[in-house]
Amino acid sequence: MEWFWYIIASLGAGIGTGLAGLSAATVMVPILIVLCPSFSGETGAYQATAIALASDILGSAVTTWTYARHKNIDLKRGWIMLVCILSMCTFGSYVAFIVGNVVLGGFTLFLTFFIGIRFLVKPDTSREKQAAKGEKLDWKGVVISLFFGLTIGFGTGFVGTGGGMMMLVVFTVFLGMELKTAVGTSTFIMTFTALIASVSHILIHPAIVLEKWSVMLVCIAVATIASLVSARFANRVKNRTVGLVTGAVLTVLGAAMLILNYWGFLSRYALFTGTLRCLGALVAYVVPCVVILFPIRFLTKIPSFVFRKLLHVVAFTCVSLMILTAQSWQAAALTSVIAAAAVYPLLAVFERENWYSKLLVEKRPGEVKNSLILLCLMFAVLIAVCWGIFDRPALAATAILMWGTGDAAAALVGIPFGKHKVRSKLTDGKKSWEGSMAMFAVSLLTGFLMLLTVAKSGLPRALIATGLGALFGTAAELFSPSEYDTVTVPLVIAAVLLITGRA
């Protein structure tokens, strides 16, 4: 199992280096220390740091080569940082060995997380008075370079950070470089600092090579390949795209590394571990579904309304499975809220792209992200009421599945075959009797099977409860405005099941 984490750590490190000049140690050290028992003990962190620095050498080198080919390096504005960092990294490495088992500082991890959010909010780093490539430093730039160069250099040797995140901040915020140039310049510097710090670590503690040579070779190879691929991607797309992808990668990596770094403290709380387990289950289910659905969208002639309902199927099935496998209602409800809080900003940023509306079949601007908020809050309310108050988690999952399958059936039958529209002042005139009948039948069947198998209800009660739930749910879908039926229908079904059903 440790080899799996070696590869995951190396992949994350390489992607971070190629996209944002992130030091391999920022990703690798927490993973190796927390998840790999062979790196426990007094020198475990020191060995993990040395391997991360060794992985940084080739990873930063191929990244630098890729950025240099696209003329995205500016040493005239970065040479002072280079000299200062090189002069201090060996000293920091020696101090780290004297101090003992130094774990990667939390400051770097918080910085990674918040820099990621910053790029999501503002992916384009260009500004009106951006420094031209090759422009000389003024006296302020010299002072800034001296101060940060010395401190970053010591940190490189002391905790093996490589200084990637700090250099990215200094180059973009203080010295006026655009993102690609900042990454290329920082990885050029990191190539030498990683080499010096890695050699220093190995000379001070030669057992690293003798005991962990196979791990070091695998990490170097995987990180180098990942760095090359991500660097080529970054240099072939627009700055805004690089900023968005960089922000997403850094935010996820930063959050994951913070959890690993403080796992000993966080794991004491059952709510945290339960929520983390629920989030993991959601990701494990949603990611394969996305990998399958998106190629279908672009490579086939699938009707838009069918693809839209497939996305809905992923949403309601993943939440239902999460409810049935969660350890507590608090964890399940909190997971729904966290999922909305994590995905909403991404949708808000990506909706400016031309492909967004077509990909997600958006009917009107802002529909997808607003529906996401309503759905997740509705899920949280259902979980809190059905499970938290009435101790009937199966009813929450049943209500969601009855709504989801019924809604899909209504669209798949009603849109192509709905010839008889429901004429009423209380409806929008677009829904058909055929679609409503399909929704009733599928909701009834889904709910009936759920109550019999999961909720263990008796046959008569299951039939009565789901029959009434399907009837009222279909009516709610028919008379509710289209933008709100994703909330009203499952709530109505849940209320009926709570009154008539038994879990």
RATAJO-V974114 format. One line per field, one symbol per residue. phi: phi as a letter, one per 40 degrees, with the letter a starting at -180 (. if undefined). burial: I if it has 24 or more other ideal C-beta (glycine too) atoms within 12 Angstrom, else O. A space follows every 50 residues. Layout:
# RATAJO-V974114
phi = ???
burial = ???
This chain:
# RATAJO-V974114
phi = .ccccdcccccccccccccbgccccdccccccccbbdcbchcbccccccc cccccccccccccddcccccfbbbccbbccdccccccbccccccccccch cccdccdccccdcccccccccbccccacbccccgcccccccccccccccc cccccdccbgcggdccccccccccbgccdcccccccccccdccccccccc ccccbcddcccbcccccccccccccccccccccccbbcdccdcccccccc cccccccccccbcdccccbcccccccccccccccccdcccdcccccccbb bcdcccccccccdcccccccccccbccaccccccccccdccccdcccccc ccccccccccfccadgccccccccccccdccdccccccccfbcccccccc cccccccccdccccccbccbcccaccbcgccbcccccccdcccccccccc cccccfccdcccccccccccccccccccbcddcbccbccccccccccccb cab
burial = OOOOIIIIIIIIIIIIIIIIIIIIIIIIIIIIIIIIOOIOOOIIIIIIII IIIIIIIIIIIIIIIIIIOIOIIIIOIIIIIIOIIIOIIIIIIOIIIOOO OIIIIOOIIOIIIOIIIIIIOOIIIOOOOOIOIOOOIOOOIOOIIIOIII IIIIIIIIIIIIIIIIIIIIIIIIIIIIIIIIIIIIIIIIIIIIIIIIII IIOIIOOIOOOIOOIIOIIIIIIIIIIIIIIOIIIOOOIIIIIIIIIIII IIIIIIIIIIIOOOOOOOOOOIOIIIIIIIIIOOIIOOOOOOIOOOIOOO OOOOOOIIIIIIIIIIIIIIIIIIIIIIIIIIIIIIIIIIIIIIIIIIII IOOOOOOOIIIIOOOOOIIIIIIIIIIIIIIIIIIIIOOOOIIIIIIIII IIIIIIIIIIIIIIIOOIOOOIOOOOOOOOIIOIIIIIIIIIIIIIIIII IIOIIOIOOOIIOIIIIIIIIIIIIIIIOIOIOOIIIIIIIIIIIIIIOI III
